[in-house]
Amino acid sequence: MRLSVTALLVILALCYYEANAIVCPAFAVDLTEFIYFPDLLYRLSLAKYNAPPEAVAAKMEVKQCTDRFSVKNRLIITNVLGKILLNCTVTDVKAVLNPSSA
């Protein structure tokens, strides 16, 4: 259940934001780090955001859950997220190039 909520939030964040925006490359990198980095390395990666300790703790708690996924399932999730990123980026680039079609 928790994963489906997380996946829903990711999809909403990627596909339902300002129409002329393009997915931030840093967001894509952060998703990859979240899925594949060990806890200590990911915690260091989060330091660049200067987030409050409670937010970091919450993110690390979710990461503990996703760290239990098998490598195969992580690859499947990465593949799906990659397709979503690609689809949303292509849609947004089209909207930027041709605003009348949006």
N, CA, C and O atoms as a GROMACS GRO file, in nm:
protein
  408
    1MET      N    1   0.082  -0.119   0.000
    1MET     CA    2   0.000   0.000   0.000
    1MET      C    3   0.087   0.126   0.000
    1MET      O    4   0.057   0.220  -0.073
    2ARG      N    5   0.192   0.127   0.081
    2ARG     CA    6   0.278   0.246   0.088
    2ARG      C    7   0.345   0.273  -0.046
    2ARG      O    8   0.358   0.388  -0.087
    3LEU      N    9   0.387   0.167  -0.114
    3LEU     CA   10   0.453   0.185  -0.243
    3LEU      C   11   0.357   0.244  -0.344
    3LEU      O   12   0.396   0.331  -0.423
    4SER      N   13   0.231   0.200  -0.345
    4SER     CA   14   0.136   0.253  -0.442
    4SER      C   15   0.111   0.401  -0.418
    4SER      O   16   0.094   0.477  -0.513
    5VAL      N   17   0.108   0.443  -0.293
    5VAL     CA   18   0.091   0.586  -0.262
    5VAL      C   19   0.213   0.663  -0.310
    5VAL      O   20   0.200   0.771  -0.368
    6THR      N   21   0.332   0.609  -0.285
    6THR     CA   22   0.455   0.674  -0.331
    6THR      C   23   0.456   0.685  -0.483
    6THR      O   24   0.487   0.791  -0.537
    7ALA      N   25   0.421   0.576  -0.551
    7ALA     CA   26   0.419   0.577  -0.697
    7ALA      C   27   0.318   0.679  -0.749
    7ALA      O   28   0.345   0.750  -0.846
    8LEU      N   29   0.202   0.686  -0.686
    8LEU     CA   30   0.101   0.783  -0.726
    8LEU      C   31   0.153   0.925  -0.711
    8LEU      O   32   0.133   1.008  -0.800
    9LEU      N   33   0.218   0.954  -0.600
    9LEU     CA   34   0.273   1.088  -0.579
    9LEU      C   35   0.379   1.123  -0.682
    9LEU      O   36   0.385   1.237  -0.730
   10VAL      N   37   0.462   1.026  -0.717
   10VAL     CA   38   0.565   1.050  -0.819
   10VAL      C   39   0.499   1.080  -0.953
   10VAL      O   40   0.538   1.174  -1.021
   11ILE      N   41   0.400   1.000  -0.991
   11ILE     CA   42   0.331   1.022  -1.119
   11ILE      C   43   0.264   1.158  -1.121
   11ILE      O   44   0.273   1.230  -1.220
   12LEU      N   45   0.196   1.193  -1.013
   12LEU     CA   46   0.131   1.325  -1.007
   12LEU      C   47   0.233   1.438  -1.015
   12LEU      O   48   0.210   1.538  -1.084
   13ALA      N   49   0.344   1.422  -0.947
   13ALA     CA   50   0.447   1.526  -0.950
   13ALA      C   51   0.506   1.542  -1.088
   13ALA      O   52   0.538   1.653  -1.130
   14LEU      N   53   0.521   1.432  -1.160
   14LEU     CA   54   0.584   1.437  -1.291
   14LEU      C   55   0.490   1.484  -1.401
   14LEU      O   56   0.532   1.557  -1.491
   15CYS      N   57   0.366   1.444  -1.395
   15CYS     CA   58   0.277   1.467  -1.508
   15CYS      C   59   0.176   1.580  -1.489
   15CYS      O   60   0.117   1.626  -1.587
   16TYR      N   61   0.155   1.626  -1.367
   16TYR     CA   62   0.054   1.729  -1.345
   16TYR      C   63   0.113   1.853  -1.280
   16TYR      O   64   0.074   1.892  -1.170
   17TYR      N   65   0.207   1.911  -1.348
   17TYR     CA   66   0.266   2.035  -1.302
   17TYR      C   67   0.256   2.134  -1.417
   17TYR      O   68   0.200   2.101  -1.521
   18GLU      N   69   0.310   2.252  -1.401
   18GLU     CA   70   0.299   2.356  -1.503
   18GLU      C   71   0.331   2.302  -1.642
   18GLU      O   72   0.432   2.233  -1.660
   19ALA      N   73   0.247   2.333  -1.739
   19ALA     CA   74   0.254   2.270  -1.871
   19ALA      C   75   0.382   2.302  -1.947
   19ALA      O   76   0.423   2.222  -2.032
   20ASN      N   77   0.446   2.413  -1.919
   20ASN     CA   78   0.566   2.447  -1.996
   20ASN      C   79   0.694   2.411  -1.920
   20ASN      O   80   0.802   2.455  -1.959
   21ALA      N   81   0.682   2.333  -1.815
   21ALA     CA   82   0.801   2.293  -1.738
   21ALA      C   83   0.857   2.163  -1.794
   21ALA      O   84   0.785   2.082  -1.851
   22ILE      N   85   0.986   2.146  -1.778
   22ILE     CA   86   1.054   2.023  -1.818
   22ILE      C   87   1.106   1.957  -1.691
   22ILE      O   88   1.151   2.026  -1.599
   23VAL      N   89   1.100   1.825  -1.685
   23VAL     CA   90   1.143   1.753  -1.565
   23VAL      C   91   1.287   1.792  -1.532
   23VAL      O   92   1.376   1.785  -1.617
   24CYS      N   93   1.306   1.832  -1.410
   24CYS     CA   94   1.438   1.874  -1.364
   24CYS      C   95   1.532   1.754  -1.361
   24CYS      O   96   1.500   1.652  -1.300
   25PRO      N   97   1.648   1.764  -1.426
   25PRO     CA   98   1.743   1.652  -1.424
   25PRO      C   99   1.786   1.613  -1.283
   25PRO      O  100   1.811   1.495  -1.256
   26ALA      N  101   1.793   1.709  -1.193
   26ALA     CA  102   1.831   1.678  -1.054
   26ALA      C  103   1.727   1.587  -0.989
   26ALA      O  104   1.761   1.503  -0.905
   27PHE      N  105   1.600   1.604  -1.027
   27PHE     CA  106   1.495   1.518  -0.973
   27PHE      C  107   1.514   1.374  -1.020
   27PHE      O  108   1.498   1.280  -0.942
   28ALA      N  109   1.547   1.357  -1.147
   28ALA     CA  110   1.571   1.223  -1.201
   28ALA      C  111   1.691   1.159  -1.132
   28ALA      O  112   1.689   1.039  -1.101
   29VAL      N  113   1.795   1.236  -1.108
   29VAL     CA  114   1.914   1.184  -1.038
   29VAL      C  115   1.877   1.146  -0.895
   29VAL      O  116   1.920   1.041  -0.846
   30ASP      N  117   1.798   1.230  -0.828
   30ASP     CA  118   1.758   1.201  -0.691
   30ASP      C  119   1.676   1.073  -0.683
   30ASP      O  120   1.693   0.994  -0.590
   31LEU      N  121   1.587   1.051  -0.779
   31LEU     CA  122   1.510   0.927  -0.781
   31LEU      C  123   1.601   0.805  -0.793
   31LEU      O  124   1.583   0.706  -0.724
   32THR      N  125   1.698   0.814  -0.882
   32THR     CA  126   1.792   0.704  -0.902
   32THR      C  127   1.873   0.679  -0.775
   32THR      O  128   1.892   0.565  -0.734
   33GLU      N  129   1.920   0.786  -0.714
   33GLU     CA  130   1.996   0.772  -0.589
   33GLU      C  131   1.909   0.710  -0.480
   33GLU      O  132   1.956   0.626  -0.403
   34PHE      N  133   1.783   0.752  -0.473
   34PHE     CA  134   1.690   0.699  -0.372
   34PHE      C  135   1.674   0.548  -0.388
   34PHE      O  136   1.668   0.475  -0.289
   35ILE      N  137   1.667   0.502  -0.510
   35ILE     CA  138   1.644   0.359  -0.534
   35ILE      C  139   1.770   0.276  -0.516
   35ILE      O  140   1.762   0.164  -0.467
   36TYR      N  141   1.886   0.329  -0.554
   36TYR     CA  142   2.007   0.246  -0.560
   36TYR      C  143   2.114   0.276  -0.456
   36TYR      O  144   2.192   0.187  -0.423
   37PHE      N  145   2.121   0.397  -0.403
   37PHE     CA  146   2.229   0.430  -0.309
   37PHE      C  147   2.206   0.364  -0.174
   37PHE      O  148   2.092   0.348  -0.131
   38PRO      N  149   2.315   0.325  -0.106
   38PRO     CA  150   2.301   0.280   0.034
   38PRO      C  151   2.261   0.398   0.123
   38PRO      O  152   2.278   0.514   0.085
   39ASP      N  153   2.207   0.367   0.240
   39ASP     CA  154   2.154   0.471   0.330
   39ASP      C  155   2.252   0.586   0.356
   39ASP      O  156   2.216   0.702   0.342
   40LEU      N  157   2.372   0.552   0.395
   40LEU     CA  158   2.469   0.656   0.432
   40LEU      C  159   2.498   0.750   0.315
   40LEU      O  160   2.502   0.871   0.332
   41LEU      N  161   2.519   0.693   0.198
   41LEU     CA  162   2.548   0.774   0.080
   41LEU      C  163   2.427   0.859   0.041
   41LEU      O  164   2.444   0.975   0.002
   42TYR      N  165   2.307   0.804   0.052
   42TYR     CA  166   2.188   0.881   0.018
   42TYR      C  167   2.166   0.994   0.119
   42TYR      O  168   2.125   1.104   0.081
   43ARG      N  169   2.192   0.967   0.245
   43ARG     CA  170   2.179   1.072   0.347
   43ARG      C  171   2.274   1.189   0.316
   43ARG      O  172   2.237   1.305   0.332
   44LEU      N  173   2.395   1.156   0.272
   44LEU     CA  174   2.490   1.261   0.232
   44LEU      C  175   2.438   1.337   0.110
   44LEU      O  176   2.455   1.459   0.101
   45SER      N  177   2.375   1.266   0.018
   45SER     CA  178   2.318   1.329  -0.101
   45SER      C  179   2.206   1.426  -0.063
   45SER      O  180   2.190   1.531  -0.125
   46LEU      N  181   2.127   1.390   0.038
   46LEU     CA  182   2.018   1.477   0.083
   46LEU      C  183   2.067   1.606   0.147
   46LEU      O  184   1.993   1.705   0.153
   47ALA      N  185   2.190   1.607   0.195
   47ALA     CA  186   2.243   1.725   0.263
   47ALA      C  187   2.242   1.848   0.174
   47ALA      O  188   2.233   1.961   0.224
   48LYS      N  189   2.249   1.830   0.042
   48LYS     CA  190   2.251   1.945  -0.050
   48LYS      C  191   2.121   2.026  -0.046
   48LYS      O  192   2.119   2.141  -0.089
   49TYR      N  193   2.012   1.966   0.006
   49TYR     CA  194   1.884   2.035   0.011
   49TYR      C  195   1.863   2.114   0.140
   49TYR      O  196   1.767   2.191   0.150
   50ASN      N  197   1.950   2.097   0.238
   50ASN     CA  198   1.935   2.163   0.369
   50ASN      C  199   1.796   2.143   0.428
   50ASN      O  200   1.737   2.236   0.483
   51ALA      N  201   1.745   2.023   0.415
   51ALA     CA  202   1.611   1.991   0.465
   51ALA      C  203   1.614   1.977   0.617
   51ALA      O  204   1.718   1.943   0.675
   52PRO      N  205   1.501   2.003   0.682
   52PRO     CA  206   1.496   1.984   0.827
   52PRO      C  207   1.518   1.836   0.862
   52PRO      O  208   1.484   1.748   0.783
   53PRO      N  209   1.573   1.810   0.978
   53PRO     CA  210   1.602   1.671   1.018
   53PRO      C  211   1.479   1.580   1.014
   53PRO      O  212   1.491   1.462   0.983
   54GLU      N  213   1.361   1.635   1.044
   54GLU     CA  214   1.239   1.554   1.041
   54GLU      C  215   1.209   1.507   0.900
   54GLU      O  216   1.166   1.393   0.879
   55ALA      N  217   1.231   1.594   0.801
   55ALA     CA  218   1.205   1.558   0.662
   55ALA      C  219   1.304   1.452   0.615
   55ALA      O  220   1.267   1.358   0.545
   56VAL      N  221   1.430   1.468   0.654
   56VAL     CA  222   1.532   1.370   0.617
   56VAL      C  223   1.499   1.235   0.681
   56VAL      O  224   1.510   1.131   0.617
   57ALA      N  225   1.459   1.238   0.808
   57ALA     CA  226   1.423   1.114   0.878
   57ALA      C  227   1.305   1.045   0.811
   57ALA      O  228   1.303   0.922   0.798
   58ALA      N  229   1.206   1.123   0.768
   58ALA     CA  230   1.089   1.065   0.700
   58ALA      C  231   1.130   1.002   0.567
   58ALA      O  232   1.085   0.893   0.533
   59LYS      N  233   1.213   1.072   0.492
   59LYS     CA  234   1.260   1.019   0.364
   59LYS      C  235   1.340   0.890   0.384
   59LYS      O  236   1.326   0.795   0.308
   60MET      N  237   1.424   0.889   0.486
   60MET     CA  238   1.504   0.770   0.514
   60MET      C  239   1.416   0.654   0.561
   60MET      O  240   1.449   0.538   0.535
   61GLU      N  241   1.307   0.684   0.628
   61GLU     CA  242   1.214   0.578   0.670
   61GLU      C  243   1.150   0.512   0.548
   61GLU      O  244   1.136   0.390   0.543
   62VAL      N  245   1.110   0.594   0.451
   62VAL     CA  246   1.054   0.538   0.327
   62VAL      C  247   1.161   0.459   0.254
   62VAL      O  248   1.133   0.354   0.197
   63LYS      N  249   1.284   0.510   0.254
   63LYS     CA  250   1.394   0.441   0.186
   63LYS      C  251   1.418   0.303   0.249
   63LYS      O  252   1.450   0.208   0.177
   64GLN      N  253   1.402   0.292   0.380
   64GLN     CA  254   1.417   0.162   0.446
   64GLN      C  255   1.321   0.060   0.386
   64GLN      O  256   1.355  -0.057   0.370
   65CYS      N  257   1.202   0.105   0.354
   65CYS     CA  258   1.102   0.017   0.292
   65CYS      C  259   1.144  -0.023   0.151
   65CYS      O  260   1.140  -0.141   0.116
   66THR      N  261   1.186   0.074   0.071
   66THR     CA  262   1.223   0.043  -0.068
   66THR      C  263   1.354  -0.033  -0.077
   66THR      O  264   1.378  -0.101  -0.176
   67ASP      N  265   1.438  -0.022   0.025
   67ASP     CA  266   1.564  -0.097   0.024
   67ASP      C  267   1.541  -0.248   0.032
   67ASP      O  268   1.631  -0.326  -0.001
   68ARG      N  269   1.424  -0.289   0.074
   68ARG     CA  270   1.393  -0.432   0.083
   68ARG      C  271   1.352  -0.492  -0.051
   68ARG      O  272   1.336  -0.613  -0.063
   69PHE      N  273   1.335  -0.407  -0.153
   69PHE     CA  274   1.300  -0.457  -0.286
   69PHE      C  275   1.418  -0.535  -0.344
   69PHE      O  276   1.533  -0.502  -0.318
   70SER      N  277   1.387  -0.636  -0.422
   70SER     CA  278   1.494  -0.710  -0.490
   70SER      C  279   1.553  -0.622  -0.600
   70SER      O  280   1.492  -0.523  -0.642
   71VAL      N  281   1.671  -0.659  -0.646
   71VAL     CA  282   1.735  -0.585  -0.756
   71VAL      C  283   1.645  -0.588  -0.879
   71VAL      O  284   1.633  -0.489  -0.951
   72LYS      N  285   1.584  -0.702  -0.904
   72LYS     CA  286   1.494  -0.716  -1.020
   72LYS      C  287   1.380  -0.615  -1.011
   72LYS      O  288   1.348  -0.548  -1.109
   73ASN      N  289   1.317  -0.605  -0.894
   73ASN     CA  290   1.207  -0.510  -0.877
   73ASN      C  291   1.254  -0.365  -0.886
   73ASN      O  292   1.182  -0.279  -0.937
   74ARG      N  293   1.373  -0.338  -0.836
   74ARG     CA  294   1.428  -0.202  -0.849
   74ARG      C  295   1.448  -0.166  -0.996
   74ARG      O  296   1.421  -0.054  -1.038
   75LEU      N  297   1.496  -0.262  -1.074
   75LEU     CA  298   1.514  -0.237  -1.217
   75LEU      C  299   1.381  -0.212  -1.286
   75LEU      O  300   1.370  -0.126  -1.374
   76ILE      N  301   1.279  -0.288  -1.248
   76ILE     CA  302   1.145  -0.268  -1.306
   76ILE      C  303   1.094  -0.128  -1.272
   76ILE      O  304   1.043  -0.058  -1.360
   77ILE      N  305   1.107  -0.088  -1.146
   77ILE     CA  306   1.062   0.045  -1.103
   77ILE      C  307   1.139   0.154  -1.177
   77ILE      O  308   1.080   0.252  -1.222
   78THR      N  309   1.270   0.137  -1.190
   78THR     CA  310   1.351   0.235  -1.261
   78THR      C  311   1.308   0.246  -1.407
   78THR      O  312   1.301   0.356  -1.462
   79ASN      N  313   1.279   0.133  -1.469
   79ASN     CA  314   1.235   0.132  -1.608
   79ASN      C  315   1.102   0.207  -1.623
   79ASN      O  316   1.086   0.288  -1.715
   80VAL      N  317   1.008   0.180  -1.534
   80VAL     CA  318   0.878   0.248  -1.540
   80VAL      C  319   0.894   0.398  -1.516
   80VAL      O  320   0.837   0.479  -1.590
   81LEU      N  321   0.971   0.436  -1.415
   81LEU     CA  322   0.994   0.579  -1.388
   81LEU      C  323   1.063   0.647  -1.506
   81LEU      O  324   1.034   0.762  -1.538
   82GLY      N  325   1.156   0.576  -1.570
   82GLY     CA  326   1.223   0.630  -1.688
   82GLY      C  327   1.124   0.658  -1.800
   82GLY      O  328   1.132   0.761  -1.866
   83LYS      N  329   1.030   0.566  -1.820
   83LYS     CA  330   0.928   0.586  -1.924
   83LYS      C  331   0.839   0.704  -1.890
   83LYS      O  332   0.803   0.783  -1.978
   84ILE      N  333   0.803   0.717  -1.762
   84ILE     CA  334   0.720   0.831  -1.720
   84ILE      C  335   0.795   0.961  -1.742
   84ILE      O  336   0.740   1.057  -1.796
   85LEU      N  337   0.920   0.966  -1.699
   85LEU     CA  338   1.002   1.087  -1.718
   85LEU      C  339   1.012   1.123  -1.866
   85LEU      O  340   0.996   1.239  -1.903
   86LEU      N  341   1.038   1.023  -1.948
   86LEU     CA  342   1.052   1.047  -2.092
   86LEU      C  343   0.921   1.097  -2.150
   86LEU      O  344   0.920   1.194  -2.226
   87ASN      N  345   0.811   1.034  -2.116
   87ASN     CA  346   0.680   1.074  -2.167
   87ASN      C  347   0.645   1.215  -2.124
   87ASN      O  348   0.600   1.296  -2.205
   88CYS      N  349   0.664   1.246  -1.997
   88CYS     CA  350   0.630   1.380  -1.948
   88CYS      C  351   0.720   1.486  -2.009
   88CYS      O  352   0.674   1.595  -2.042
   89THR      N  353   0.849   1.455  -2.024
   89THR     CA  354   0.942   1.551  -2.082
   89THR      C  355   0.908   1.578  -2.228
   89THR      O  356   0.908   1.693  -2.271
   90VAL      N  357   0.878   1.473  -2.304
   90VAL     CA  358   0.842   1.490  -2.445
   90VAL      C  359   0.715   1.573  -2.456
   90VAL      O  360   0.707   1.662  -2.540
   91THR      N  361   0.617   1.545  -2.373
   91THR     CA  362   0.492   1.621  -2.374
   91THR      C  363   0.519   1.768  -2.343
   91THR      O  364   0.463   1.856  -2.409
   92ASP      N  365   0.603   1.794  -2.245
   92ASP     CA  366   0.631   1.932  -2.206
   92ASP      C  367   0.712   2.006  -2.311
   92ASP      O  368   0.689   2.125  -2.333
   93VAL      N  369   0.804   1.937  -2.376
   93VAL     CA  370   0.882   2.001  -2.483
   93VAL      C  371   0.789   2.038  -2.598
   93VAL      O  372   0.802   2.145  -2.657
   94LYS      N  373   0.695   1.950  -2.630
   94LYS     CA  374   0.598   1.982  -2.736
   94LYS      C  375   0.516   2.104  -2.697
   94LYS      O  376   0.488   2.190  -2.781
   95ALA      N  377   0.477   2.113  -2.570
   95ALA     CA  378   0.399   2.229  -2.524
   95ALA      C  379   0.480   2.357  -2.532
   95ALA      O  380   0.425   2.463  -2.563
   96VAL      N  381   0.609   2.349  -2.504
   96VAL     CA  382   0.695   2.468  -2.512
   96VAL      C  383   0.711   2.511  -2.657
   96VAL      O  384   0.706   2.630  -2.687
   97LEU      N  385   0.731   2.415  -2.745
   97LEU     CA  386   0.753   2.446  -2.886
   97LEU      C  387   0.625   2.492  -2.956
   97LEU      O  388   0.631   2.573  -3.049
   98ASN      N  389   0.510   2.442  -2.911
   98ASN     CA  390   0.384   2.478  -2.974
   98ASN      C  391   0.280   2.506  -2.866
   98ASN      O  392   0.195   2.421  -2.838
   99PRO      N  393   0.285   2.625  -2.804
   99PRO     CA  394   0.195   2.656  -2.692
   99PRO      C  395   0.047   2.653  -2.729
   99PRO      O  396  -0.037   2.631  -2.642
  100SER      N  397   0.013   2.674  -2.854
  100SER     CA  398  -0.128   2.676  -2.894
  100SER      C  399  -0.191   2.538  -2.885
  100SER      O  400  -0.314   2.527  -2.878
  101SER      N  401  -0.110   2.432  -2.887
  101SER     CA  402  -0.166   2.296  -2.881
  101SER      C  403  -0.192   2.251  -2.738
  101SER      O  404  -0.256   2.148  -2.717
  102ALA      N  405  -0.143   2.327  -2.640
  102ALA     CA  406  -0.159   2.285  -2.499
  102ALA      C  407  -0.295   2.319  -2.445
  102ALA      O  408  -0.325   2.290  -2.329
   0.00000   0.00000   0.00000
